[in-house]
Amino acid sequence: MNPNRVDFLVDLAYGLLLFLAIVLIVTVGTGIGIAFGLGTLVSYVIHVVWKMARFDPEWMTREITENIEETLTDEVSQNVEKQVTAEVTESVEEQVAEVSKNVEKQVTAEVTETVGEQVAGEVSESVGEQVTREVTENVEKTLAEEVDALTTQVEEISERIEKEAGGADDEVDEAEERARGTADSDSDETT
């Protein structure tokens, strides 16, 4: 007998038993058919394992080894990934914080120094120019207003003096006329 033909006939017999289980489920009852079908499937699985072991004795060892390798590889990869991620994240965060502090100190110092120098220079220059300009404008305005006020006062005083001088001239003229009139009457009396 050829082993391949025997294996084929055994596989065919298990197939017929499974078909018989389906017929029993439909005709006799569900419970009996399911029990017969499960028994047939379990025996078929045992037969396949036996057949694989007979044709390839290393088959079961290889399968178990592959399953263990896959499981270990997955678990180790996940554990290593978690640990590396945690350590790298922590290390990177510490280094970033340290670098950030150093950069902040340097930038603050340099910006303060540079801004201080620039602001001092620009403010001194701008304030000096602006103060000079504003003081000059204010002095000019104040002097112009004072000169205008003094001019107005001088003009008023000049007008008063002219009025008073004009009135004094009238009085002098009247006094001269009186003096002439008195002198004429005295000269008439003397003649």
Backbone as CSV, one residue per row, in Angstrom:
resi,resn,N_x,N_y,N_z,CA_x,CA_y,CA_z,C_x,C_y,C_z
1,MET,0.826,-1.181,0.000,0.000,0.000,0.000,0.871,1.245,0.000
2,ASN,0.389,2.203,-0.755,1.071,3.474,-0.879,0.590,4.400,0.244
3,PRO,1.510,5.020,1.002,1.082,5.877,2.112,0.257,7.076,1.664
4,ASN,0.508,7.573,0.486,-0.263,8.719,-0.002,-1.718,8.336,-0.238
5,ARG,-1.949,7.118,-0.759,-3.325,6.672,-1.006,-4.051,6.443,0.315
6,VAL,-3.337,5.932,1.291,-3.953,5.705,2.599,-4.363,7.039,3.204
7,ASP,-3.485,8.037,3.116,-3.809,9.364,3.663,-5.013,9.970,2.943
8,PHE,-5.073,9.790,1.631,-6.207,10.312,0.880,-7.501,9.656,1.327
9,LEU,-7.480,8.317,1.485,-8.690,7.597,1.899,-9.116,7.993,3.321
10,VAL,-8.156,8.232,4.191,-8.491,8.654,5.558,-9.121,10.048,5.526
11,ASP,-8.552,10.963,4.751,-9.124,12.313,4.631,-10.536,12.249,4.061
12,LEU,-10.771,11.369,3.091,-12.092,11.207,2.502,-13.069,10.663,3.531
13,ALA,-12.630,9.733,4.353,-13.496,9.159,5.393,-13.899,10.227,6.404
14,TYR,-12.950,11.082,6.806,-13.300,12.171,7.747,-14.267,13.148,7.099
15,GLY,-14.108,13.408,5.831,-15.034,14.290,5.131,-16.443,13.716,5.124
16,LEU,-16.565,12.393,4.888,-17.881,11.737,4.895,-18.492,11.760,6.298
17,LEU,-17.661,11.586,7.326,-18.179,11.647,8.700,-18.726,13.039,9.027
18,LEU,-18.055,14.092,8.554,-18.552,15.470,8.768,-19.883,15.678,8.040
19,PHE,-19.987,15.155,6.824,-21.244,15.253,6.087,-22.354,14.508,6.834
20,LEU,-22.033,13.324,7.396,-23.003,12.553,8.174,-23.465,13.333,9.406
21,ALA,-22.529,14.124,10.033,-22.892,14.945,11.190,-23.905,16.009,10.789
22,ILE,-23.758,16.601,9.623,-24.706,17.620,9.147,-26.063,16.980,8.900
23,VAL,-26.082,15.774,8.308,-27.353,15.071,8.053,-28.034,14.748,9.371
24,LEU,-27.263,14.314,10.387,-27.838,14.016,11.713,-28.435,15.273,12.364
25,ILE,-27.793,16.406,12.178,-28.322,17.653,12.749,-29.690,17.949,12.145
26,VAL,-29.832,17.759,10.844,-31.085,18.076,10.165,-32.168,17.044,10.492
27,THR,-31.857,15.776,10.521,-32.889,14.732,10.663,-33.177,14.352,12.105
28,VAL,-32.190,14.014,12.892,-32.430,13.472,14.231,-32.634,14.579,15.252
29,GLY,-31.741,15.516,15.292,-31.846,16.587,16.277,-30.528,17.343,16.356
30,THR,-30.636,18.504,16.842,-29.470,19.376,16.860,-28.421,18.881,17.853
31,GLY,-28.816,18.469,19.021,-27.864,18.057,20.053,-27.019,16.882,19.619
32,ILE,-27.647,15.844,19.060,-26.928,14.632,18.643,-26.005,14.948,17.466
33,GLY,-26.473,15.717,16.511,-25.677,16.059,15.327,-24.456,16.900,15.697
34,ILE,-24.619,17.852,16.609,-23.489,18.707,17.019,-22.460,17.870,17.769
35,ALA,-22.906,16.975,18.648,-21.972,16.122,19.396,-21.182,15.237,18.441
36,PHE,-21.840,14.618,17.473,-21.165,13.760,16.503,-20.180,14.582,15.659
37,GLY,-20.605,15.790,15.220,-19.746,16.654,14.392,-18.509,17.109,15.157
38,LEU,-18.674,17.503,16.420,-17.510,17.929,17.211,-16.535,16.774,17.422
39,GLY,-17.057,15.597,17.675,-16.192,14.422,17.825,-15.398,14.162,16.565
40,THR,-16.050,14.269,15.423,-15.378,14.052,14.150,-14.284,15.087,13.931
41,LEU,-14.561,16.375,14.227,-13.563,17.443,14.036,-12.357,17.248,14.953
42,VAL,-12.613,16.853,16.193,-11.504,16.637,17.129,-10.630,15.493,16.650
43,SER,-11.229,14.415,16.211,-10.438,13.271,15.728,-9.691,13.637,14.450
44,TYR,-10.274,14.467,13.600,-9.593,14.891,12.375,-8.367,15.730,12.726
45,VAL,-8.493,16.632,13.689,-7.343,17.454,14.110,-6.238,16.553,14.634
46,ILE,-6.568,15.559,15.423,-5.568,14.613,15.938,-4.902,13.872,14.788
47,HIS,-5.695,13.454,13.801,-5.160,12.767,12.635,-4.186,13.657,11.867
48,VAL,-4.521,14.938,11.669,-3.651,15.856,10.918,-2.338,16.052,11.664
49,VAL,-2.406,16.210,12.974,-1.183,16.374,13.764,-0.325,15.114,13.642
50,TRP,-0.937,13.951,13.732,-0.195,12.693,13.602,0.453,12.589,12.233
51,LYS,-0.318,12.951,11.183,0.181,12.853,9.821,1.356,13.809,9.611
52,MET,1.257,15.041,10.109,2.333,16.013,9.955,3.578,15.531,10.679
53,ALA,3.397,14.946,11.856,4.542,14.448,12.614,5.181,13.272,11.892
54,ARG,4.393,12.434,11.210,4.933,11.275,10.505,5.711,11.691,9.272
55,PHE,5.185,12.662,8.475,5.873,13.080,7.266,7.029,14.034,7.565
56,ASP,6.876,14.902,8.607,7.904,15.882,8.949,8.061,15.908,10.460
57,PRO,8.971,15.108,10.989,9.090,15.004,12.441,9.478,16.329,13.112
58,GLU,10.155,17.188,12.406,10.576,18.475,12.978,9.463,19.538,12.903
59,TRP,8.340,19.184,12.339,7.266,20.153,12.120,6.787,20.801,13.413
60,MET,6.483,19.987,14.416,5.951,20.513,15.657,6.995,21.379,16.357
61,THR,8.236,20.957,16.340,9.307,21.732,16.971,9.461,23.090,16.290
62,ARG,9.424,23.073,14.954,9.539,24.323,14.197,8.381,25.267,14.498
63,GLU,7.172,24.740,14.526,5.990,25.570,14.798,6.072,26.208,16.181
64,ILE,6.438,25.410,17.158,6.530,25.933,18.530,7.636,26.983,18.610
65,THR,8.768,26.675,17.976,9.894,27.621,17.983,9.488,28.934,17.313
66,GLU,8.822,28.858,16.174,8.388,30.071,15.470,7.415,30.882,16.323
67,ASN,6.460,30.180,16.955,5.512,30.896,17.823,6.218,31.583,18.986
68,ILE,7.174,30.860,19.599,7.907,31.457,20.724,8.732,32.649,20.245
69,GLU,9.399,32.488,19.091,10.205,33.585,18.549,9.343,34.807,18.265
70,GLU,8.190,34.606,17.635,7.297,35.725,17.337,6.834,36.412,18.619
71,THR,6.434,35.592,19.589,5.948,36.149,20.851,7.051,36.927,21.552
72,LEU,8.241,36.307,21.656,9.354,36.987,22.323,9.756,38.256,21.577
73,THR,9.825,38.156,20.260,10.212,39.323,19.462,9.224,40.468,19.680
74,ASP,7.927,40.165,19.636,6.911,41.199,19.850,7.023,41.809,21.236
75,GLU,7.127,40.943,22.263,7.187,41.439,23.636,8.454,42.251,23.878
76,VAL,9.590,41.723,23.416,10.856,42.438,23.606,10.834,43.762,22.858
77,SER,10.338,43.747,21.638,10.263,44.990,20.854,9.413,46.027,21.562
78,GLN,8.262,45.610,22.064,7.381,46.544,22.757,8.030,47.084,24.023
79,ASN,8.639,46.179,24.824,9.282,46.620,26.065,10.456,47.545,25.787
80,VAL,11.289,47.168,24.823,12.440,48.007,24.478,11.958,49.356,23.958
81,GLU,10.943,49.343,23.112,10.415,50.594,22.558,9.890,51.503,23.663
82,LYS,9.157,50.914,24.614,8.627,51.715,25.729,9.748,52.305,26.561
83,GLN,10.746,51.462,26.915,11.843,51.944,27.746,12.667,52.992,27.014
84,VAL,12.993,52.721,25.773,13.798,53.674,25.005,13.040,54.983,24.835
85,THR,11.756,54.888,24.524,10.950,56.090,24.368,10.917,56.895,25.662
86,ALA,10.711,56.215,26.780,10.655,56.904,28.068,11.996,57.554,28.402
87,GLU,13.091,56.780,28.235,14.407,57.315,28.560,14.810,58.446,27.620
88,VAL,14.568,58.266,26.347,14.928,59.301,25.378,14.095,60.553,25.627
89,THR,12.817,60.374,25.876,11.946,61.524,26.140,12.431,62.278,27.367
90,GLU,12.725,61.532,28.435,13.184,62.170,29.672,14.516,62.876,29.442
91,SER,15.438,62.208,28.770,16.752,62.788,28.510,16.641,64.024,27.627
92,VAL,15.836,63.918,26.591,15.656,65.052,25.683,15.006,66.218,26.415
93,GLU,14.008,65.945,27.246,13.345,67.013,27.988,14.325,67.721,28.917
94,GLU,15.189,66.931,29.599,16.178,67.538,30.486,17.156,68.402,29.699
95,GLN,17.641,67.875,28.580,18.595,68.631,27.783,17.951,69.874,27.176
96,VAL,16.722,69.755,26.720,16.022,70.910,26.160,15.820,71.973,27.237
97,ALA,15.472,71.543,28.453,15.281,72.500,29.542,16.595,73.201,29.868
98,GLU,17.682,72.429,29.910,18.994,73.014,30.211,19.416,73.987,29.114
99,VAL,19.281,73.554,27.862,19.641,74.422,26.738,18.756,75.664,26.731
100,SER,17.494,75.483,27.027,16.558,76.606,27.058,16.985,77.629,28.109
101,LYS,17.388,77.133,29.303,17.844,78.051,30.351,19.088,78.804,29.907
102,ASN,20.047,78.072,29.331,21.284,78.718,28.881,21.008,79.751,27.797
103,VAL,20.185,79.373,26.844,19.842,80.299,25.762,19.127,81.518,26.323
104,GLU,18.211,81.275,27.245,17.452,82.382,27.827,18.395,83.345,28.556
105,LYS,19.356,82.785,29.326,20.303,83.646,30.036,21.136,84.460,29.058
106,GLN,21.691,83.780,28.041,22.530,84.474,27.070,21.736,85.520,26.296
107,VAL,20.585,85.132,25.832,19.765,86.064,25.051,19.363,87.261,25.912
108,THR,18.956,86.984,27.156,18.558,88.077,28.041,19.721,89.026,28.269
109,ALA,20.905,88.463,28.555,22.070,89.307,28.805,22.434,90.120,27.560
110,GLU,22.508,89.446,26.417,22.886,90.142,25.197,21.838,91.166,24.778
111,VAL,20.592,90.791,24.872,19.520,91.729,24.485,19.516,92.924,25.423
112,THR,19.665,92.664,26.727,19.669,93.763,27.689,20.823,94.711,27.399
113,GLU,22.000,94.140,27.176,23.174,94.963,26.908,23.009,95.745,25.608
114,THR,22.636,95.041,24.546,22.497,95.685,23.237,21.385,96.729,23.252
115,VAL,20.254,96.344,23.794,19.124,97.293,23.845,19.484,98.479,24.718
116,GLY,20.153,98.217,25.840,20.552,99.309,26.726,21.451,100.296,26.019
117,GLU,22.462,99.771,25.315,23.378,100.650,24.592,22.653,101.420,23.497
118,GLN,21.873,100.709,22.713,21.185,101.370,21.607,20.179,102.392,22.113
119,VAL,19.415,101.983,23.119,18.403,102.901,23.647,19.079,104.119,24.265
120,ALA,20.159,103.888,25.031,20.857,105.013,25.659,21.375,105.965,24.594
121,GLY,22.024,105.405,23.566,22.557,106.258,22.501,21.457,106.987,21.756
122,GLU,20.449,106.258,21.342,19.372,106.883,20.574,18.565,107.854,21.420
123,VAL,18.306,107.469,22.672,17.519,108.351,23.540,18.304,109.619,23.834
124,SER,19.600,109.477,24.143,20.417,110.659,24.421,20.437,111.586,23.218
125,GLU,20.677,110.979,22.059,20.742,111.783,20.842,19.392,112.420,20.534
126,SER,18.344,111.599,20.548,17.007,112.112,20.226,16.538,113.122,21.251
127,VAL,16.731,112.790,22.527,16.274,113.701,23.585,17.067,114.993,23.514
128,GLY,18.379,114.898,23.287,19.208,116.109,23.189,18.725,117.002,22.070
129,GLU,18.524,116.409,20.896,18.050,117.189,19.757,16.666,117.763,20.022
130,GLN,15.787,116.948,20.550,14.408,117.393,20.784,14.358,118.465,21.866
131,VAL,15.115,118.269,22.949,15.123,119.266,24.026,15.688,120.572,23.502
132,THR,16.783,120.493,22.749,17.381,121.711,22.188,16.376,122.417,21.296
133,ARG,15.722,121.668,20.434,14.741,122.246,19.522,13.586,122.874,20.291
134,GLU,13.047,122.138,21.273,11.903,122.652,22.028,12.292,123.851,22.881
135,VAL,13.472,123.793,23.514,13.916,124.928,24.336,14.096,126.155,23.458
136,THR,14.708,125.959,22.293,14.906,127.083,21.373,13.557,127.662,20.960
137,GLU,12.629,126.798,20.582,11.297,127.280,20.176,10.600,128.000,21.327
138,ASN,10.669,127.406,22.525,10.005,128.025,23.683,10.637,129.368,24.024
139,VAL,11.984,129.443,23.991,12.669,130.709,24.291,12.293,131.751,23.246
140,GLU,12.275,131.327,21.960,11.908,132.277,20.899,10.487,132.789,21.100
141,LYS,9.566,131.847,21.394,8.175,132.268,21.620,8.076,133.213,22.809
142,THR,8.729,132.823,23.914,8.660,133.637,25.125,9.273,135.006,24.880
143,LEU,10.440,135.054,24.237,11.087,136.338,23.944,10.218,137.176,23.014
144,ALA,9.626,136.525,22.010,8.767,137.266,21.074,7.578,137.849,21.824
145,GLU,6.978,137.042,22.716,5.833,137.548,23.484,6.253,138.685,24.408
146,GLU,7.419,138.526,25.074,7.913,139.579,25.979,8.229,140.845,25.209
147,VAL,8.898,140.676,24.053,9.237,141.857,23.230,7.959,142.532,22.762
148,ASP,6.966,141.741,22.335,5.690,142.321,21.902,5.032,143.078,23.058
149,ALA,5.047,142.449,24.247,4.443,143.104,25.414,5.192,144.394,25.744
150,LEU,6.533,144.337,25.708,7.330,145.548,25.992,7.093,146.609,24.936
151,THR,7.012,146.182,23.685,6.758,147.141,22.594,5.417,147.813,22.805
152,THR,4.428,147.008,23.174,3.101,147.567,23.419,3.160,148.571,24.577
153,GLN,3.861,148.217,25.626,3.979,149.119,26.789,4.718,150.395,26.409
154,VAL,5.812,150.253,25.630,6.583,151.434,25.204,5.710,152.341,24.351
155,GLU,4.922,151.736,23.461,4.052,152.532,22.610,3.015,153.269,23.447
156,GLU,2.443,152.564,24.442,1.461,153.212,25.313,2.095,154.369,26.078
157,ILE,3.315,154.107,26.576,4.012,155.164,27.322,4.324,156.322,26.404
158,SER,4.748,156.008,25.173,5.056,157.076,24.209,3.814,157.891,23.916
159,GLU,2.691,157.222,23.776,1.439,157.934,23.508,1.089,158.833,24.685
160,ARG,1.266,158.320,25.903,0.977,159.142,27.080,1.895,160.352,27.132
161,ILE,3.163,160.065,26.849,4.129,161.179,26.894,3.761,162.205,25.856
162,GLU,3.397,161.745,24.676,3.029,162.688,23.618,1.792,163.475,24.028
163,LYS,0.826,162.785,24.632,-0.376,163.490,25.075,-0.019,164.511,26.146
164,GLU,0.791,164.038,27.078,1.174,164.951,28.154,2.050,166.057,27.621
165,ALA,2.936,165.698,26.684,3.789,166.733,26.109,2.949,167.688,25.304
166,GLY,1.967,167.162,24.586,1.068,168.025,23.815,0.287,168.925,24.752
167,GLY,-0.190,168.416,25.852,-0.924,169.214,26.836,0.004,170.217,27.493
168,ALA,1.252,169.818,27.716,2.226,170.728,28.334,2.549,171.856,27.365
169,ASP,2.639,171.555,26.103,2.906,172.581,25.103,1.774,173.596,25.087
170,ASP,0.562,173.102,25.199,-0.576,174.009,25.239,-0.487,174.909,26.462
171,GLU,-0.116,174.317,27.563,0.010,175.106,28.790,1.136,176.128,28.648
172,VAL,2.262,175.663,28.017,3.395,176.576,27.821,2.945,177.704,26.911
173,ASP,2.213,177.380,25.858,1.740,178.414,24.942,0.809,179.381,25.672
174,GLU,-0.065,178.830,26.487,-0.977,179.688,27.247,-0.194,180.554,28.223
175,ALA,0.823,179.934,28.863,1.629,180.698,29.824,2.392,181.778,29.100
176,GLU,2.887,181.483,27.907,3.625,182.487,27.149,2.673,183.605,26.744
177,GLU,1.491,183.262,26.338,0.533,184.270,25.938,0.142,185.125,27.137
178,ARG,-0.017,184.507,28.232,-0.346,185.282,29.422,0.826,186.178,29.785
179,ALA,2.001,185.570,29.659,3.164,186.374,30.015,3.304,187.523,29.038
180,ARG,3.005,187.369,27.811,3.081,188.435,26.837,1.985,189.437,27.101
181,GLY,0.855,188.871,27.414,-0.262,189.781,27.711,0.054,190.605,28.936
182,THR,0.635,190.086,29.902,0.979,190.815,31.107,2.118,191.759,30.786
183,ALA,3.040,191.297,29.993,4.161,192.152,29.648,3.669,193.290,28.768
184,ASP,2.736,193.076,27.916,2.190,194.145,27.066,1.415,195.127,27.930
185,SER,0.659,194.642,28.818,-0.080,195.575,29.646,0.881,196.341,30.565
186,ASP,1.946,195.747,30.979,2.911,196.475,31.808,3.654,197.492,30.929
187,SER,3.936,197.139,29.725,4.641,198.084,28.870,3.695,199.207,28.458
188,ASP,2.450,198.963,28.354,1.492,200.013,28.036,1.370,200.932,29.238
189,GLU,1.433,200.436,30.309,1.320,201.249,31.496,2.582,202.053,31.676
190,THR,3.653,201.526,31.335,4.865,202.277,31.489,4.974,203.315,30.364
191,THR,4.495,203.232,29.375,4.579,204.215,28.322,3.531,205.162,28.492
